[in-house]
C-alpha cells in the first residue's frame, strides 16, 4: 500500500570546497548538509551535495546529493538514504529525490519511494510517497 507523509524541514548547508570556473567553465562547490525534519517524518539527515553553476533566473545549475535520514516515519524508527538530482535552466527546474533501494534499517527496512520538495516563502516542505513491506 502506498502511503504519504508531508511536513517541513530545516536545512543548513555549509561550504566544504568551492572552485571558481576557469575561463568559460562554471563554478563548482561541495556542501555539507544538515537537515531537521518535522511532522510524520521526524529526525535528522546528514549528507553531501556537489553542485555546478549558479542558480538564478536565466542561469544554469545542477546538483547531486546523498543524505542519510535517521529518526521515525509514522512512528517507525530506522534510517534510509536519499539520492538527489536537480537541474535549473531557463526552461524550468527539475528535481528527483528517491529512497536508495535496500538502504532502510530497523522498522524502515524495505522502504521504497520518492520525496518531493517545495520551498515557499523560505519554508522547506516535503511530501514523501513510500511503501513498506507488510509485517
N, C-alpha and C positions, 0 to 999 in steps of 0.2 A: 504494500500500500504506500503510495506517495504521500509525503507529509510536507508541511510548510512551517517555517519558524521565521518570524520577522521581528526586528528590533533595531537597536542603534549600536554604534561602536565609536570609540575614540581611537585615533591613530597618531602616533608620534614617529616621524621619520628623521633619523639622524644621519647626516652625510658621513660616509666612511672613506670615500675616494671620489674625486672629480677630475675630469680631464677636459680642457677646452678642445674644441675641434681644430685641427691643423688645416690651414688653407680653407677649402670649402667644406671640410668634414664637420659633422655635428658634434656637439659636446656629449660626453658620456658621464654617468655617475653610478655609484654604488651606495645604497642606503640601508641602514639598519631599521627594521620595522618593529614597533611595539604597538599592540592593539589591545583594547579592553572592550569586551562585548557585554551588552546588557539585553535582557529580555529572555526568550526561551533558550537562546544560546548565551550562556554566562561563563565567562572565563577570560583567558588571555591568549594572545598569539604572538610569537616571535618569528622574525624572518628576515630575508634579504631581498632587495629589489635592485635590478640593473635597468638603467634607462639610457636612451639616446634621444637627442633633440631637445626642443624647448616647447613645452605645452603652451598653447595660447591660440587665439583666433587667427586663422590663416597660416598656422605653422604646423610642422610635422613633428611627432614624437612617438615613441614606443617604449613599452616596459615589459619585463618579465619578473615574476617574483615567486618565491616559495615561502610560505609561513606555516607554522605548526600551532594549531589550536589545542588548548588543554583546558578542560572545565566540564560543564554539563550542557546537555542538549535535551530539553524537555524532561529534566530530572535524571537523565542517564549520564553517568560520569565516564570520561575517557578522553581520547585525543584523536586527531586526524590532521593530515597535511592538506593544504590548499595550494593549487597551482594557478597562477595568474598570467594572463597575456592581454595586453592592451595596446591599442593604436589610436592616435589622434591625427586627423587630417582636415583639410578644407571640406571634405565630403562628410565629415562627422566622426564620432568616436565609436570604437568597438571594444568591448570588454568581455573576456571569458574567464570565469573562475570556476574550477572544478575540484572536487574532492579527489585526491590521489587514490587510485584503486588499491585496496588492501592495506591502507595506512591507518585504519581505525583500530583503537585499542579499547580495552575494558568493555563497558556496556555499549560502546560505539563501534565495536568490531563488526566489519562487514558493511559499514556505512558507504553509501554512494550518493552522488548528487552534484548540484551546482549552486553557486552563490551569486546572486545579483546584488550590485552595489549602486546606490543612488546618493549623490551629495546634493543637498538642497539647503540653502541658507546657512552653509557652513557645517551642517549636521550630516554625518555619515549614517546611512541606513542600509541594512542588509535584508535580503529575503532568501532564505535557504530552502531549497527544494531538495528533499532527500528521501532515501529508502533505507530501511534496516532489515536484516533477516528476521524472520519470525522466531520467537523463542524467548 
